[in-house]
Amino acid sequence: AVVSTQSTGKKTELDNRDKKQQRTLRYDKSMLREALQTTVKMEREIIDFKKELTVSIKKARDDEKATSRAQAELKHLDQQLQVVVEEVQKLAELNARLTLEAHRTDEDIINTETALRNNLTMLRKTLQDEIQAKTSLNNKMESETDDFDKYQMDSSRKLARTEKKKNDLETIHTKYSTKKNELDSQEEDKEGGQVPEEY
């Protein structure tokens, strides 16, 4: 009777320990699922961020090409303006020898020069605005690149922690399975070797 009572107490203790370990294992599995879901979400965010960065880089390249075209056009207009200025000087010399016709020609030249200067001023302002926009975009790209690098480093650390947690849980599960098998084996040996007492 004493042996039977001790065996029953030992079995109850083992059952309680088994239930506790099962609860711990379920909790660890739940934490692992949550960590894996977080990892998948972070990987999707990284992919989206890379796509946005690619679009920004393409826009920056397009803006750079537009700026180069504007600079080329500005250079061409400067050359035209220089030609016009030279023509104005020639016409001004001719104006000294001409009368009303020369006066009308001078007015036309002045109007042309004014229009060209106005166009040149507008083009210079446009070029300046594009340069400022390009600078702002470059600054933004640098900032986004820094943010992406920080985000990628943080994600790598989180992935490493998640991987470690996963390995730890797998180790716990392996130890728990091994221990449970040992306890079950011991329990079977005890039950198989027990001789019932006669009263």
N, CA and C atoms as a LAMMPS dump frame, in Angstrom:
ITEM: TIMESTEP
0
ITEM: NUMBER OF ATOMS
597
ITEM: BOX BOUNDS ff ff ff
-5.0000000000000000e+02 5.0000000000000000e+02
-5.0000000000000000e+02 5.0000000000000000e+02
-5.0000000000000000e+02 5.0000000000000000e+02
ITEM: ATOMS id mol type element x y z
1 1 1 N 0.831 -1.203 0
2 1 2 C 0 0 0
3 1 3 C 0.853 1.236 0
4 2 1 N 1.996 1.192 0.742
5 2 2 C 2.909 2.347 0.784
6 2 3 C 3.525 2.572 -0.582
7 3 1 N 3.918 1.492 -1.217
8 3 2 C 4.516 1.607 -2.558
9 3 3 C 3.515 2.164 -3.536
10 4 1 N 2.279 1.717 -3.459
11 4 2 C 1.225 2.2 -4.364
12 4 3 C 0.967 3.676 -4.151
13 5 1 N 0.954 4.122 -2.915
14 5 2 C 0.717 5.553 -2.61
15 5 3 C 1.866 6.416 -3.129
16 6 1 N 3.097 5.939 -2.902
17 6 2 C 4.26 6.691 -3.406
18 6 3 C 4.236 6.783 -4.924
19 7 1 N 3.855 5.676 -5.577
20 7 2 C 3.801 5.663 -7.05
21 7 3 C 2.749 6.637 -7.556
22 8 1 N 1.592 6.657 -6.861
23 8 2 C 0.516 7.58 -7.26
24 8 3 C 0.953 9.032 -7.071
25 9 1 N 1.628 9.322 -5.973
26 9 2 C 2.121 10.694 -5.727
27 9 3 C 3.151 11.114 -6.751
28 10 1 N 4.044 10.187 -7.08
29 10 2 C 5.062 10.487 -8.078
30 10 3 C 4.428 10.755 -9.433
31 11 1 N 3.419 9.934 -9.798
32 11 2 C 2.726 10.126 -11.082
33 11 3 C 2.012 11.468 -11.123
34 12 1 N 1.374 11.825 -9.98
35 12 2 C 0.69 13.141 -9.92
36 12 3 C 1.694 14.278 -10.097
37 13 1 N 2.828 14.158 -9.456
38 13 2 C 3.866 15.193 -9.585
39 13 3 C 4.349 15.295 -11.027
40 14 1 N 4.544 14.119 -11.646
41 14 2 C 4.988 14.122 -13.049
42 14 3 C 3.92 14.713 -13.965
43 15 1 N 2.635 14.394 -13.683
44 15 2 C 1.548 14.957 -14.502
45 15 3 C 1.502 16.469 -14.368
46 16 1 N 1.643 16.956 -13.126
47 16 2 C 1.628 18.42 -12.901
48 16 3 C 2.785 19.091 -13.614
49 17 1 N 3.958 18.457 -13.525
50 17 2 C 5.133 19.029 -14.189
51 17 3 C 4.939 19.026 -15.713
52 18 1 N 4.334 17.916 -16.191
53 18 2 C 4.084 17.814 -17.625
54 18 3 C 3.116 18.892 -18.092
55 19 1 N 2.042 19.129 -17.316
56 19 2 C 1.077 20.172 -17.683
57 19 3 C 1.729 21.561 -17.677
58 20 1 N 2.561 21.786 -16.661
59 20 2 C 3.238 23.091 -16.591
60 20 3 C 4.152 23.3 -17.796
61 21 1 N 4.899 22.254 -18.141
62 21 2 C 5.802 22.36 -19.293
63 21 3 C 5.027 22.528 -20.599
64 22 1 N 3.856 21.862 -20.691
65 22 2 C 3.033 22.026 -21.89
66 22 3 C 2.523 23.457 -22.005
67 23 1 N 2.1 24.054 -20.872
68 23 2 C 1.661 25.459 -20.908
69 23 3 C 2.801 26.381 -21.329
70 24 1 N 3.989 26.102 -20.769
71 24 2 C 5.168 26.911 -21.141
72 24 3 C 5.472 26.764 -22.627
73 25 1 N 5.372 25.526 -23.12
74 25 2 C 5.664 25.296 -24.542
75 25 3 C 4.641 25.99 -25.431
76 26 1 N 3.348 25.948 -25.051
77 26 2 C 2.322 26.652 -25.841
78 26 3 C 2.58 28.147 -25.863
79 27 1 N 2.967 28.695 -24.703
80 27 2 C 3.268 30.14 -24.641
81 27 3 C 4.467 30.485 -25.535
82 28 1 N 5.504 29.637 -25.457
83 28 2 C 6.691 29.902 -26.288
84 28 3 C 6.353 29.802 -27.765
85 29 1 N 5.492 28.833 -28.137
86 29 2 C 5.086 28.708 -29.54
87 29 3 C 4.309 29.942 -29.988
88 30 1 N 3.446 30.449 -29.09
89 30 2 C 2.681 31.658 -29.419
90 30 3 C 3.614 32.849 -29.644
91 31 1 N 4.614 32.973 -28.771
92 31 2 C 5.59 34.057 -28.933
93 31 3 C 6.373 33.898 -30.226
94 32 1 N 6.697 32.646 -30.588
95 32 2 C 7.443 32.407 -31.834
96 32 3 C 6.608 32.803 -33.045
97 33 1 N 5.296 32.444 -33.037
98 33 2 C 4.426 32.832 -34.151
99 33 3 C 4.354 34.356 -34.285
100 34 1 N 4.238 35.027 -33.135
101 34 2 C 4.164 36.501 -33.163
102 34 3 C 5.454 37.097 -33.701
103 35 1 N 6.592 36.514 -33.28
104 35 2 C 7.883 37.012 -33.767
105 35 3 C 8.025 36.79 -35.267
106 36 1 N 7.569 35.631 -35.762
107 36 2 C 7.645 35.348 -37.203
108 36 3 C 6.749 36.291 -37.996
109 37 1 N 5.542 36.582 -37.466
110 37 2 C 4.656 37.533 -38.143
111 37 3 C 5.287 38.919 -38.212
112 38 1 N 5.928 39.323 -37.11
113 38 2 C 6.614 40.626 -37.091
114 38 3 C 7.738 40.651 -38.12
115 39 1 N 8.455 39.531 -38.244
116 39 2 C 9.555 39.446 -39.212
117 39 3 C 9.036 39.597 -40.636
118 40 1 N 7.947 38.911 -40.95
119 40 2 C 7.355 39.005 -42.304
120 40 3 C 6.917 40.427 -42.596
121 41 1 N 6.294 41.086 -41.599
122 41 2 C 5.84 42.466 -41.791
123 41 3 C 7.017 43.391 -42.069
124 42 1 N 8.107 43.217 -41.305
125 42 2 C 9.286 44.064 -41.507
126 42 3 C 9.895 43.84 -42.889
127 43 1 N 9.914 42.567 -43.338
128 43 2 C 10.457 42.29 -44.673
129 43 3 C 9.625 42.972 -45.758
130 44 1 N 8.286 42.988 -45.595
131 44 2 C 7.427 43.678 -46.57
132 44 3 C 7.688 45.183 -46.553
133 45 1 N 7.867 45.752 -45.348
134 45 2 C 8.144 47.187 -45.255
135 45 3 C 9.465 47.534 -45.932
136 46 1 N 10.461 46.659 -45.783
137 46 2 C 11.758 46.895 -46.425
138 46 3 C 11.609 46.879 -47.941
139 47 1 N 10.815 45.931 -48.462
140 47 2 C 10.595 45.85 -49.92
141 47 3 C 9.915 47.117 -50.42
142 48 1 N 8.863 47.584 -49.7
143 48 2 C 8.156 48.81 -50.095
144 48 3 C 9.097 50.009 -50.066
145 49 1 N 9.96 50.068 -49.018
146 49 2 C 10.886 51.192 -48.907
147 49 3 C 11.879 51.198 -50.063
148 50 1 N 12.339 50.012 -50.456
149 50 2 C 13.267 49.917 -51.587
150 50 3 C 12.6 50.4 -52.876
151 51 1 N 11.305 50.051 -53.036
152 51 2 C 10.589 50.503 -54.233
153 51 3 C 10.498 52.026 -54.263
154 52 1 N 10.147 52.64 -53.109
155 52 2 C 10.05 54.098 -53.043
156 52 3 C 11.401 54.751 -53.322
157 53 1 N 12.463 54.148 -52.788
158 53 2 C 13.798 54.691 -53.018
159 53 3 C 14.17 54.616 -54.492
160 54 1 N 13.795 53.523 -55.161
161 54 2 C 14.072 53.374 -56.596
162 54 3 C 13.362 54.461 -57.397
163 55 1 N 12.095 54.745 -57.023
164 55 2 C 11.336 55.802 -57.709
165 55 3 C 11.993 57.155 -57.499
166 56 1 N 12.452 57.428 -56.275
167 56 2 C 13.1 58.707 -55.979
168 56 3 C 14.389 58.868 -56.768
169 57 1 N 15.146 57.77 -56.865
170 57 2 C 16.411 57.832 -57.624
171 57 3 C 16.132 58.104 -59.099
172 58 1 N 15.113 57.448 -59.652
173 58 2 C 14.755 57.667 -61.06
174 58 3 C 14.336 59.118 -61.278
175 59 1 N 13.538 59.666 -60.347
176 59 2 C 13.098 61.051 -60.481
177 59 3 C 14.288 62.004 -60.417
178 60 1 N 15.236 61.706 -59.535
179 60 2 C 16.425 62.54 -59.423
180 60 3 C 17.227 62.53 -60.725
181 61 1 N 17.32 61.352 -61.339
182 61 2 C 18.056 61.26 -62.603
183 61 3 C 17.332 62.04 -63.715
184 62 1 N 15.999 61.923 -63.717
185 62 2 C 15.225 62.676 -64.712
186 62 3 C 15.392 64.177 -64.506
187 63 1 N 15.363 64.616 -63.237
188 63 2 C 15.55 66.039 -62.94
189 63 3 C 16.946 66.508 -63.354
190 64 1 N 17.925 65.628 -63.169
191 64 2 C 19.296 65.986 -63.554
192 64 3 C 19.393 66.166 -65.079
193 65 1 N 18.707 65.276 -65.823
194 65 2 C 18.715 65.416 -67.28
195 65 3 C 18.026 66.721 -67.705
196 66 1 N 16.9 67.048 -67.032
197 66 2 C 16.182 68.282 -67.356
198 66 3 C 17.044 69.498 -67.06
199 67 1 N 17.787 69.443 -65.964
200 67 2 C 18.679 70.551 -65.611
201 67 3 C 19.785 70.704 -66.647
202 68 1 N 20.319 69.593 -67.113
203 68 2 C 21.372 69.651 -68.137
204 68 3 C 20.831 70.275 -69.43
205 69 1 N 19.607 69.895 -69.807
206 69 2 C 19.013 70.486 -71.014
207 69 3 C 18.806 71.99 -70.835
208 70 1 N 18.348 72.396 -69.639
209 70 2 C 18.126 73.82 -69.389
210 70 3 C 19.442 74.599 -69.443
211 71 1 N 20.504 73.999 -68.915
212 71 2 C 21.816 74.655 -68.964
213 71 3 C 22.298 74.809 -70.406
214 72 1 N 22.086 73.766 -71.211
215 72 2 C 22.483 73.839 -72.619
216 72 3 C 21.695 74.926 -73.343
217 73 1 N 20.39 74.998 -73.039
218 73 2 C 19.56 76.021 -73.674
219 73 3 C 19.979 77.424 -73.22
220 74 1 N 20.316 77.549 -71.959
221 74 2 C 20.769 78.838 -71.438
222 74 3 C 22.068 79.27 -72.119
223 75 1 N 22.962 78.321 -72.311
224 75 2 C 24.211 78.638 -72.998
225 75 3 C 23.944 79.092 -74.431
226 76 1 N 23.005 78.4 -75.074
227 76 2 C 22.652 78.768 -76.445
228 76 3 C 22.055 80.174 -76.49
229 77 1 N 21.202 80.491 -75.521
230 77 2 C 20.6 81.827 -75.475
231 77 3 C 21.635 82.903 -75.182
232 78 1 N 22.605 82.562 -74.337
233 78 2 C 23.697 83.519 -74.078
234 78 3 C 24.453 83.845 -75.368
235 79 1 N 24.696 82.803 -76.16
236 79 2 C 25.363 83.022 -77.443
237 79 3 C 24.509 83.888 -78.366
238 80 1 N 23.21 83.59 -78.404
239 80 2 C 22.307 84.399 -79.224
240 80 3 C 22.291 85.848 -78.746
241 81 1 N 22.258 85.993 -77.425
242 81 2 C 22.229 87.351 -76.87
243 81 3 C 23.496 88.117 -77.246
244 82 1 N 24.616 87.424 -77.201
245 82 2 C 25.873 88.079 -77.572
246 82 3 C 25.841 88.532 -79.031
247 83 1 N 25.276 87.676 -79.887
248 83 2 C 25.145 88.043 -81.296
249 83 3 C 24.24 89.258 -81.442
250 84 1 N 23.134 89.241 -80.695
251 84 2 C 22.189 90.361 -80.765
252 84 3 C 22.84 91.652 -80.283
253 85 1 N 23.621 91.538 -79.202
254 85 2 C 24.288 92.734 -78.671
255 85 3 C 25.243 93.317 -79.704
256 86 1 N 25.963 92.419 -80.37
257 86 2 C 26.885 92.893 -81.409
258 86 3 C 26.122 93.569 -82.549
259 87 1 N 24.982 92.973 -82.905
260 87 2 C 24.171 93.585 -83.957
261 87 3 C 23.617 94.939 -83.51
262 88 1 N 23.255 95.014 -82.232
263 88 2 C 22.749 96.284 -81.709
264 88 3 C 23.814 97.373 -81.82
265 89 1 N 25.023 96.995 -81.492
266 89 2 C 26.105 97.974 -81.586
267 89 3 C 26.303 98.458 -83.022
268 90 1 N 26.225 97.498 -83.956
269 90 2 C 26.372 97.887 -85.367
270 90 3 C 25.228 98.792 -85.806
271 91 1 N 24.01 98.387 -85.371
272 91 2 C 22.862 99.203 -85.745
273 91 3 C 22.89 100.574 -85.067
274 92 1 N 23.462 100.632 -83.862
275 92 2 C 23.571 101.922 -83.18
276 92 3 C 24.505 102.866 -83.942
277 93 1 N 25.573 102.299 -84.496
278 93 2 C 26.472 103.123 -85.306
279 93 3 C 25.762 103.618 -86.576
280 94 1 N 24.961 102.698 -87.137
281 94 2 C 24.217 103.1 -88.333
282 94 3 C 23.163 104.151 -87.992
283 95 1 N 22.623 104.052 -86.766
284 95 2 C 21.584 104.999 -86.339
285 95 3 C 22.078 106.442 -86.31
286 96 1 N 23.385 106.587 -86.067
287 96 2 C 23.936 107.936 -86.039
288 96 3 C 23.878 108.588 -87.416
289 97 1 N 23.825 107.8 -88.471
290 97 2 C 23.834 108.364 -89.816
291 97 3 C 22.45 108.355 -90.449
292 98 1 N 21.517 107.71 -89.781
293 98 2 C 20.177 107.612 -90.373
294 98 3 C 19.203 108.513 -89.624
295 99 1 N 18.08 108.733 -90.228
296 99 2 C 17.055 109.608 -89.655
297 99 3 C 15.939 108.78 -89.032
298 100 1 N 14.712 109.008 -89.509
299 100 2 C 13.551 108.335 -88.939
300 100 3 C 13.647 106.813 -89.054
301 101 1 N 14.148 106.361 -90.194
302 101 2 C 14.273 104.916 -90.385
303 101 3 C 15.197 104.302 -89.339
304 102 1 N 16.296 105.009 -89.078
305 102 2 C 17.238 104.54 -88.072
306 102 3 C 16.584 104.525 -86.686
307 103 1 N 15.765 105.574 -86.427
308 103 2 C 15.081 105.643 -85.128
309 103 3 C 14.125 104.454 -84.94
310 104 1 N 13.368 104.118 -85.993
311 104 2 C 12.456 102.98 -85.921
312 104 3 C 13.221 101.663 -85.739
313 105 1 N 14.306 101.566 -86.468
314 105 2 C 15.126 100.353 -86.334
315 105 3 C 15.652 100.206 -84.918
316 106 1 N 16.051 101.325 -84.335
317 106 2 C 16.565 101.311 -82.96
318 106 3 C 15.496 100.843 -81.977
319 107 1 N 14.252 101.324 -82.181
320 107 2 C 13.161 100.895 -81.299
321 107 3 C 12.918 99.388 -81.423
322 108 1 N 12.954 98.883 -82.638
323 108 2 C 12.773 97.443 -82.842
324 108 3 C 13.866 96.642 -82.138
325 109 1 N 15.064 97.137 -82.255
326 109 2 C 16.196 96.438 -81.633
327 109 3 C 16.042 96.427 -80.111
328 110 1 N 15.643 97.593 -79.585
329 110 2 C 15.471 97.686 -78.133
330 110 3 C 14.387 96.705 -77.657
331 111 1 N 13.319 96.664 -78.399
332 111 2 C 12.234 95.74 -78.025
333 111 3 C 12.705 94.277 -78.085
334 112 1 N 13.465 93.964 -79.142
335 112 2 C 13.983 92.598 -79.27
336 112 3 C 14.937 92.253 -78.131
337 113 1 N 15.817 93.221 -77.844
338 113 2 C 16.781 92.985 -76.767
339 113 3 C 16.065 92.813 -75.423
340 114 1 N 15.044 93.637 -75.201
341 114 2 C 14.284 93.532 -73.945
342 114 3 C 13.606 92.173 -73.818
343 115 1 N 12.992 91.744 -74.926
344 115 2 C 12.317 90.441 -74.903
345 115 3 C 13.31 89.315 -74.644
346 116 1 N 14.486 89.392 -75.293
347 116 2 C 15.496 88.356 -75.082
348 116 3 C 16.025 88.373 -73.654
349 117 1 N 16.226 89.573 -73.129
350 117 2 C 16.713 89.673 -71.746
351 117 3 C 15.667 89.138 -70.761
352 118 1 N 14.406 89.424 -71.058
353 118 2 C 13.342 88.907 -70.201
354 118 3 C 13.3 87.374 -70.255
355 119 1 N 13.439 86.856 -71.489
356 119 2 C 13.472 85.398 -71.629
357 119 3 C 14.672 84.791 -70.904
358 120 1 N 15.798 85.48 -71.035
359 120 2 C 17.006 85.001 -70.367
360 120 3 C 16.837 85.019 -68.85
361 121 1 N 16.223 86.087 -68.351
362 121 2 C 15.984 86.179 -66.904
363 121 3 C 15.072 85.059 -66.427
364 122 1 N 14.022 84.8 -67.215
365 122 2 C 13.096 83.73 -66.845
366 122 3 C 13.79 82.37 -66.877
367 123 1 N 14.625 82.162 -67.894
368 123 2 C 15.331 80.89 -67.995
369 123 3 C 16.319 80.717 -66.845
370 124 1 N 16.983 81.81 -66.489
371 124 2 C 17.921 81.731 -65.358
372 124 3 C 17.185 81.414 -64.057
373 125 1 N 16.029 82.052 -63.887
374 125 2 C 15.23 81.769 -62.689
375 125 3 C 14.755 80.309 -62.68
376 126 1 N 14.335 79.831 -63.874
377 126 2 C 13.895 78.44 -63.971
378 126 3 C 15.039 77.489 -63.643
379 127 1 N 16.216 77.808 -64.17
380 127 2 C 17.382 76.977 -63.899
381 127 3 C 17.716 76.98 -62.406
382 128 1 N 17.642 78.162 -61.801
383 128 2 C 17.934 78.27 -60.37
384 128 3 C 16.935 77.443 -59.545
385 129 1 N 15.654 77.535 -59.952
386 129 2 C 14.623 76.753 -59.237
387 129 3 C 14.877 75.252 -59.377
388 130 1 N 15.285 74.828 -60.59
389 130 2 C 15.546 73.414 -60.809
390 130 3 C 16.766 72.949 -60.019
391 131 1 N 17.776 73.822 -59.939
392 131 2 C 18.967 73.476 -59.154
393 131 3 C 18.607 73.344 -57.682
394 132 1 N 17.779 74.274 -57.184
395 132 2 C 17.349 74.197 -55.788
396 132 3 C 16.53 72.936 -55.54
397 133 1 N 15.649 72.601 -56.507
398 133 2 C 14.829 71.398 -56.368
399 133 3 C 15.715 70.15 -56.36
400 134 1 N 16.737 70.162 -57.235
401 134 2 C 17.647 69.025 -57.285
402 134 3 C 18.417 68.888 -55.974
403 135 1 N 18.872 70.032 -55.426
404 135 2 C 19.583 70.003 -54.151
405 135 3 C 18.697 69.469 -53.048
406 136 1 N 17.454 69.958 -53.022
407 136 2 C 16.497 69.487 -52.012
408 136 3 C 16.247 67.996 -52.151
409 137 1 N 16.113 67.533 -53.397
410 137 2 C 15.87 66.108 -53.634
411 137 3 C 17.072 65.274 -53.212
412 138 1 N 18.272 65.775 -53.519
413 138 2 C 19.482 65.052 -53.118
414 138 3 C 19.566 64.936 -51.6
415 139 1 N 19.238 66.053 -50.909
416 139 2 C 19.243 66.027 -49.446
417 139 3 C 18.234 65.014 -48.922
418 140 1 N 17.049 65.014 -49.561
419 140 2 C 16.004 64.075 -49.148
420 140 3 C 16.456 62.636 -49.391
421 141 1 N 17.093 62.401 -50.552
422 141 2 C 17.571 61.056 -50.858
423 141 3 C 18.621 60.613 -49.848
424 142 1 N 19.534 61.526 -49.485
425 142 2 C 20.55 61.178 -48.494
426 142 3 C 19.904 60.845 -47.158
427 143 1 N 18.906 61.675 -46.786
428 143 2 C 18.201 61.424 -45.524
429 143 3 C 17.48 60.092 -45.569
430 144 1 N 16.788 59.805 -46.711
431 144 2 C 16.055 58.549 -46.827
432 144 3 C 17.018 57.358 -46.853
433 145 1 N 18.186 57.554 -47.478
434 145 2 C 19.174 56.478 -47.499
435 145 3 C 19.679 56.179 -46.097
436 146 1 N 19.957 57.271 -45.319
437 146 2 C 20.387 57.082 -43.928
438 146 3 C 19.311 56.381 -43.121
439 147 1 N 18.041 56.824 -43.314
440 147 2 C 16.925 56.188 -42.596
441 147 3 C 16.806 54.719 -42.986
442 148 1 N 16.986 54.446 -44.28
443 148 2 C 16.893 53.054 -44.747
444 148 3 C 18 52.202 -44.146
445 149 1 N 19.24 52.762 -44.105
446 149 2 C 20.348 52.02 -43.509
447 149 3 C 20.083 51.711 -42.046
448 150 1 N 19.577 52.741 -41.305
449 150 2 C 19.251 52.522 -39.899
450 150 3 C 18.144 51.482 -39.767
451 151 1 N 17.127 51.61 -40.627
452 151 2 C 15.998 50.673 -40.564
453 151 3 C 16.455 49.256 -40.887
454 152 1 N 17.358 49.135 -41.869
455 152 2 C 17.855 47.817 -42.252
456 152 3 C 18.693 47.204 -41.131
457 153 1 N 19.517 48.036 -40.454
458 153 2 C 20.316 47.534 -39.337
459 153 3 C 19.413 47.076 -38.197
460 154 1 N 18.395 47.907 -37.911
461 154 2 C 17.456 47.551 -36.846
462 154 3 C 16.703 46.266 -37.188
463 155 1 N 16.314 46.126 -38.456
464 155 2 C 15.618 44.922 -38.891
465 155 3 C 16.522 43.697 -38.768
466 156 1 N 17.801 43.871 -39.112
467 156 2 C 18.74 42.753 -39.009
468 156 3 C 18.889 42.306 -37.557
469 157 1 N 18.956 43.306 -36.645
470 157 2 C 19.046 42.953 -35.23
471 157 3 C 17.786 42.221 -34.763
472 158 1 N 16.629 42.715 -35.18
473 158 2 C 15.38 42.064 -34.787
474 158 3 C 15.291 40.653 -35.365
475 159 1 N 15.729 40.49 -36.624
476 159 2 C 15.718 39.166 -37.23
477 159 3 C 16.654 38.215 -36.485
478 160 1 N 17.807 38.746 -36.059
479 160 2 C 18.758 37.917 -35.32
480 160 3 C 18.165 37.495 -33.973
481 161 1 N 17.49 38.458 -33.301
482 161 2 C 16.862 38.116 -32.021
483 161 3 C 15.746 37.087 -32.226
484 162 1 N 14.988 37.275 -33.289
485 162 2 C 13.906 36.318 -33.578
486 162 3 C 14.479 34.93 -33.868
487 163 1 N 15.55 34.865 -34.624
488 163 2 C 16.186 33.59 -34.943
489 163 3 C 16.71 32.922 -33.674
490 164 1 N 17.312 33.729 -32.767
491 164 2 C 17.823 33.199 -31.505
492 164 3 C 16.679 32.658 -30.657
493 165 1 N 15.582 33.429 -30.604
494 165 2 C 14.408 32.983 -29.833
495 165 3 C 13.869 31.681 -30.402
496 166 1 N 13.839 31.598 -31.737
497 166 2 C 13.36 30.377 -32.383
498 166 3 C 14.248 29.188 -32.025
499 167 1 N 15.567 29.389 -32.086
500 167 2 C 16.5 28.319 -31.746
501 167 3 C 16.348 27.91 -30.283
502 168 1 N 16.173 28.927 -29.405
503 168 2 C 15.984 28.635 -27.978
504 168 3 C 14.724 27.804 -27.762
505 169 1 N 13.644 28.181 -28.446
506 169 2 C 12.389 27.436 -28.309
507 169 3 C 12.533 26.005 -28.833
508 170 1 N 13.245 25.859 -29.931
509 170 2 C 13.47 24.52 -30.465
510 170 3 C 14.302 23.677 -29.493
511 171 1 N 15.282 24.318 -28.857
512 171 2 C 16.106 23.614 -27.869
513 171 3 C 15.261 23.188 -26.672
514 172 1 N 14.415 24.122 -26.193
515 172 2 C 13.53 23.819 -25.061
516 172 3 C 12.594 22.66 -25.431
517 173 1 N 12.059 22.73 -26.634
518 173 2 C 11.142 21.677 -27.071
519 173 3 C 11.851 20.322 -27.143
520 174 1 N 13.078 20.331 -27.659
521 174 2 C 13.853 19.091 -27.756
522 174 3 C 14.147 18.524 -26.366
523 175 1 N 14.587 19.421 -25.451
524 175 2 C 14.87 18.972 -24.088
525 175 3 C 13.599 18.449 -23.419
526 176 1 N 12.502 19.189 -23.65
527 176 2 C 11.24 18.772 -23.033
528 176 3 C 10.812 17.399 -23.559
529 177 1 N 10.905 17.177 -24.883
530 177 2 C 10.524 15.895 -25.464
531 177 3 C 11.4 14.769 -24.927
532 178 1 N 12.706 15.027 -24.847
533 178 2 C 13.64 14.012 -24.346
534 178 3 C 13.333 13.667 -22.895
535 179 1 N 13.126 14.706 -22.077
536 179 2 C 12.833 14.504 -20.657
537 179 3 C 11.512 13.763 -20.488
538 180 1 N 10.529 14.127 -21.266
539 180 2 C 9.221 13.481 -21.171
540 180 3 C 9.327 12.007 -21.54
541 181 1 N 10.068 11.726 -22.598
542 181 2 C 10.261 10.334 -22.999
543 181 3 C 10.962 9.536 -21.899
544 182 1 N 11.976 10.17 -21.266
545 182 2 C 12.673 9.494 -20.17
546 182 3 C 11.728 9.211 -19.011
547 183 1 N 10.917 10.237 -18.643
548 183 2 C 9.971 10.074 -17.533
549 183 3 C 8.928 9.014 -17.871
550 184 1 N 8.419 9.035 -19.095
551 184 2 C 7.445 8.026 -19.498
552 184 3 C 8.049 6.627 -19.437
553 185 1 N 9.324 6.52 -19.863
554 185 2 C 10.002 5.231 -19.845
555 185 3 C 10.187 4.739 -18.421
556 186 1 N 10.599 5.679 -17.531
557 186 2 C 10.779 5.317 -16.124
558 186 3 C 9.453 4.889 -15.503
559 187 1 N 8.385 5.616 -15.842
560 187 2 C 7.071 5.302 -15.291
561 187 3 C 6.611 3.913 -15.746
562 188 1 N 6.852 3.609 -17.039
563 188 2 C 6.481 2.3 -17.555
564 188 3 C 7.282 1.187 -16.878
565 189 1 N 8.573 1.463 -16.646
566 189 2 C 9.417 0.459 -15.968
567 189 3 C 8.925 0.202 -14.552
568 190 1 N 8.558 1.294 -13.869
569 190 2 C 8.065 1.142 -12.494
570 190 3 C 6.75 0.384 -12.463
571 191 1 N 5.847 0.73 -13.359
572 191 2 C 4.556 0.059 -13.398
573 191 3 C 4.712 -1.408 -13.802
574 192 1 N 5.64 -1.701 -14.673
575 192 2 C 5.848 -3.072 -15.118
576 192 3 C 6.515 -3.935 -14.054
577 193 1 N 7.36 -3.345 -13.21
578 193 2 C 8.084 -4.11 -12.196
579 193 3 C 7.391 -4.156 -10.86
580 194 1 N 6.254 -3.493 -10.659
581 194 2 C 5.561 -3.44 -9.376
582 194 3 C 4.784 -4.732 -9.122
583 195 1 N 4.937 -5.31 -7.913
584 195 2 C 4.23 -6.557 -7.537
585 195 3 C 3.103 -6.184 -6.606
586 196 1 N 1.859 -6.468 -6.911
587 196 2 C 0.725 -6.105 -6.034
588 196 3 C 0.85 -6.84 -4.716
589 197 1 N 0.552 -6.157 -3.628
590 197 2 C 0.584 -6.719 -2.291
591 197 3 C -0.709 -7.449 -1.989
592 198 1 N -0.596 -8.544 -1.202
593 198 2 C -1.786 -9.303 -0.826
594 198 3 C -2.124 -8.985 0.613
595 199 1 N -3.373 -8.835 0.854
596 199 2 C -3.837 -8.519 2.217
597 199 3 C -4.468 -9.734 2.852
